[in-house]
Amino acid sequence: MLTANSYFKQSFGDFNTSLTLRYQFERYTGNFARVSGSQFVVSEVPQPQALTTATITNTASNTDVRAENFFINGIFDYKEKYIFEALVRRDASSLFGSEARSQIFFRLSGAWRITEDIEIPGVQEWKIRASYGTSGQRPPFIAQYETFNIVNGVPVKDLLGNNRLRPSRVAEIEVGTNLLFLNRFNAEFNYATATADDQVLIVPLLAYAGFTQQFQNAGQMRTNTIEFSLGAEILREEDWKFNMNIVGSRTIQEVTQLGRPPFPTNGDFGVAAAGGVANTMFRIEAGQPFGVMYGNRHARSLDELQVDANGFVTNLVGLPRGVLRREDFTINSDGYVIRRFAPISTTNFANSTNPVEGTINERAWLLADETGAPLVTKIGDSNPDLILSISGTLSWKKL
């Protein structure tokens, strides 16, 4: 990485200005190779050439990423009470598609120190501020290249390259305030709303394309965040000091657009997972929170049991059709739906006269879909309602 900076700072009467110019060149290279296998033909010779040919697998990769960035940042203030800042950044990266090799981002912000103009009893400092800016996230290395899988020695098309791929673009508005009052308290409040367009996602392709998938600028996500903090000097004596701080935040994220069908993920949100939804807990879907969890669910209410025209339950995993009715079930002490009576045998699901609860035959039932497979449904949301921390610092003299 190579960085060059140039600074300019000058005052013109009550106006203060500073200007920063920066150039940054980045280059990252990587070379990786791995050979693995088992069953050495010659014992005590731990060399790749001694491995059984049928067990050998080879993996190798070479990457070369380059980026060139220019920054212009200016800060202007009048009597240190009206503060303005402007930033323009040009990013050029080899990770962008060849037809979108460079992007422009910017940020504008301003602040007003109110107490420099208006005297407020008990308030030492009150500042309000606002900013608007854009930023981006670079696509992964393989996104613009065609890739193939080797199947029985034959290359099979996999990923279709995208030379128009752009970085995702985040536009954020933030407003906030800082307050120092009564020579003992300090408070801060921030509200931010952001829209992330052109999310880089793998999109499945139709069969006639030959390739199975492609990275595309396909999604949009909106985020709203509230942050607050309050600090206080509870004790301030010659030798003793005790400070307390409360910090809290709440963030709501929602996928508002998705240019592909919903897909599961194991946390690697840029790449679709291979298994079923229930095997990868998180799901990306338009209209749902980012971080929503899907999975299988046990029946916890008799109202959840669906019946056919003859009154037989049809939506429990492992329950044959036409055997048990809703009245053959009850709720156990843990709140799950169970049978009232044990089956006559392992091959005859009809009721015996033996109660189930508290015996080895007691079991909770998974809800099933129309095919009889475990129902995949929303089971939770990983986003907390509130993040809150409380801390205190007690000091004696300089300890």
Secondary structure in CASP SS format (residue, H / E / C, confidence):
PFRMAT SS
TARGET T0000
AUTHOR 0000-0000-0000
METHOD secondary structure of the structure
MODEL  1
M C 1.00
L E 1.00
T E 1.00
A E 1.00
N E 1.00
S E 1.00
Y E 1.00
F E 1.00
K E 1.00
Q E 1.00
S E 1.00
F E 1.00
G C 1.00
D C 1.00
F E 1.00
N E 1.00
T E 1.00
S E 1.00
L E 1.00
T E 1.00
L E 1.00
R E 1.00
Y E 1.00
Q E 1.00
F E 1.00
E E 1.00
R E 1.00
Y E 1.00
T E 1.00
G E 1.00
N E 1.00
F E 1.00
A E 1.00
R E 1.00
V E 1.00
S E 1.00
G C 1.00
S C 1.00
Q C 1.00
F E 1.00
V C 1.00
V C 1.00
S C 1.00
E C 1.00
V C 1.00
P C 1.00
Q C 1.00
P H 1.00
Q H 1.00
A H 1.00
L E 1.00
T C 1.00
T H 1.00
A H 1.00
T H 1.00
I C 1.00
T E 1.00
N E 1.00
T E 1.00
A E 1.00
S E 1.00
N E 1.00
T E 1.00
D E 1.00
V E 1.00
R E 1.00
A E 1.00
E E 1.00
N E 1.00
F E 1.00
F E 1.00
I E 1.00
N E 1.00
G E 1.00
I E 1.00
F E 1.00
D E 1.00
Y E 1.00
K C 1.00
E C 1.00
K C 1.00
Y E 1.00
I E 1.00
F E 1.00
E E 1.00
A E 1.00
L E 1.00
V E 1.00
R E 1.00
R E 1.00
D E 1.00
A E 1.00
S E 1.00
S C 1.00
L C 1.00
F C 1.00
G C 1.00
S C 1.00
E C 1.00
A C 1.00
R C 1.00
S E 1.00
Q E 1.00
I E 1.00
F E 1.00
F E 1.00
R E 1.00
L E 1.00
S E 1.00
G E 1.00
A E 1.00
W E 1.00
R E 1.00
I H 1.00
T H 1.00
E H 1.00
D C 1.00
I C 1.00
E C 1.00
I C 1.00
P C 1.00
G C 1.00
V E 1.00
Q E 1.00
E E 1.00
W E 1.00
K E 1.00
I E 1.00
R E 1.00
A E 1.00
S E 1.00
Y E 1.00
G E 1.00
T E 1.00
S E 1.00
G E 1.00
Q E 1.00
R C 1.00
P C 1.00
P C 1.00
F H 1.00
I H 1.00
A H 1.00
Q H 1.00
Y C 1.00
E C 1.00
T E 1.00
F E 1.00
N E 1.00
I E 1.00
V E 1.00
N C 1.00
G C 1.00
V E 1.00
P E 1.00
V E 1.00
K E 1.00
D E 1.00
L E 1.00
L E 1.00
G C 1.00
N C 1.00
N C 1.00
R C 1.00
L C 1.00
R C 1.00
P C 1.00
S E 1.00
R E 1.00
V E 1.00
A E 1.00
E E 1.00
I E 1.00
E E 1.00
V E 1.00
G E 1.00
T E 1.00
N E 1.00
L E 1.00
L E 1.00
F E 1.00
L C 1.00
N C 1.00
R C 1.00
F E 1.00
N E 1.00
A E 1.00
E E 1.00
F E 1.00
N E 1.00
Y E 1.00
A E 1.00
T E 1.00
A E 1.00
T E 1.00
A E 1.00
D E 1.00
D E 1.00
Q E 1.00
V E 1.00
L E 1.00
I E 1.00
V E 1.00
P E 1.00
L C 1.00
L C 1.00
A H 1.00
Y H 1.00
A H 1.00
G C 1.00
F C 1.00
T C 1.00
Q E 1.00
Q E 1.00
F E 1.00
Q E 1.00
N E 1.00
A E 1.00
G E 1.00
Q E 1.00
M E 1.00
R E 1.00
T E 1.00
N E 1.00
T E 1.00
I E 1.00
E E 1.00
F E 1.00
S E 1.00
L E 1.00
G E 1.00
A E 1.00
E E 1.00
I E 1.00
L E 1.00
R E 1.00
E C 1.00
E C 1.00
D C 1.00
W E 1.00
K E 1.00
F E 1.00
N E 1.00
M E 1.00
N E 1.00
I E 1.00
V E 1.00
G E 1.00
S E 1.00
R E 1.00
T E 1.00
I E 1.00
Q E 1.00
E E 1.00
V E 1.00
T E 1.00
Q E 1.00
L E 1.00
G C 1.00
R C 1.00
P C 1.00
P C 1.00
F E 1.00
P E 1.00
T E 1.00
N C 1.00
G C 1.00
D C 1.00
F C 1.00
G C 1.00
V C 1.00
A C 1.00
A C 1.00
A C 1.00
G C 1.00
G C 1.00
V H 1.00
A H 1.00
N H 1.00
T C 1.00
M C 1.00
F E 1.00
R E 1.00
I E 1.00
E C 1.00
A C 1.00
G C 1.00
Q C 1.00
P E 1.00
F C 1.00
G C 1.00
V E 1.00
M E 1.00
Y E 1.00
G E 1.00
N C 1.00
R C 1.00
H E 1.00
A C 1.00
R C 1.00
S C 1.00
L H 1.00
D H 1.00
E H 1.00
L C 1.00
Q C 1.00
V E 1.00
D C 1.00
A C 1.00
N C 1.00
G C 1.00
F E 1.00
V E 1.00
T C 1.00
N C 1.00
L E 1.00
V C 1.00
G C 1.00
L C 1.00
P C 1.00
R C 1.00
G C 1.00
V C 1.00
L C 1.00
R E 1.00
R H 1.00
E H 1.00
D H 1.00
F E 1.00
T E 1.00
I E 1.00
N C 1.00
S C 1.00
D C 1.00
G C 1.00
Y C 1.00
V E 1.00
I E 1.00
R E 1.00
R C 1.00
F E 1.00
A E 1.00
P E 1.00
I C 1.00
S C 1.00
T C 1.00
T C 1.00
N C 1.00
F C 1.00
A C 1.00
N E 1.00
S E 1.00
T E 1.00
N E 1.00
P E 1.00
V C 1.00
E C 1.00
G C 1.00
T C 1.00
I C 1.00
N C 1.00
E C 1.00
R C 1.00
A C 1.00
W C 1.00
L E 1.00
L E 1.00
A E 1.00
D C 1.00
E C 1.00
T C 1.00
G C 1.00
A C 1.00
P E 1.00
L C 1.00
V C 1.00
T E 1.00
K E 1.00
I E 1.00
G E 1.00
D E 1.00
S C 1.00
N C 1.00
P C 1.00
D C 1.00
L C 1.00
I E 1.00
L E 1.00
S E 1.00
I E 1.00
S E 1.00
G E 1.00
T E 1.00
L E 1.00
S E 1.00
W E 1.00
K C 1.00
K C 1.00
L C 1.00
END
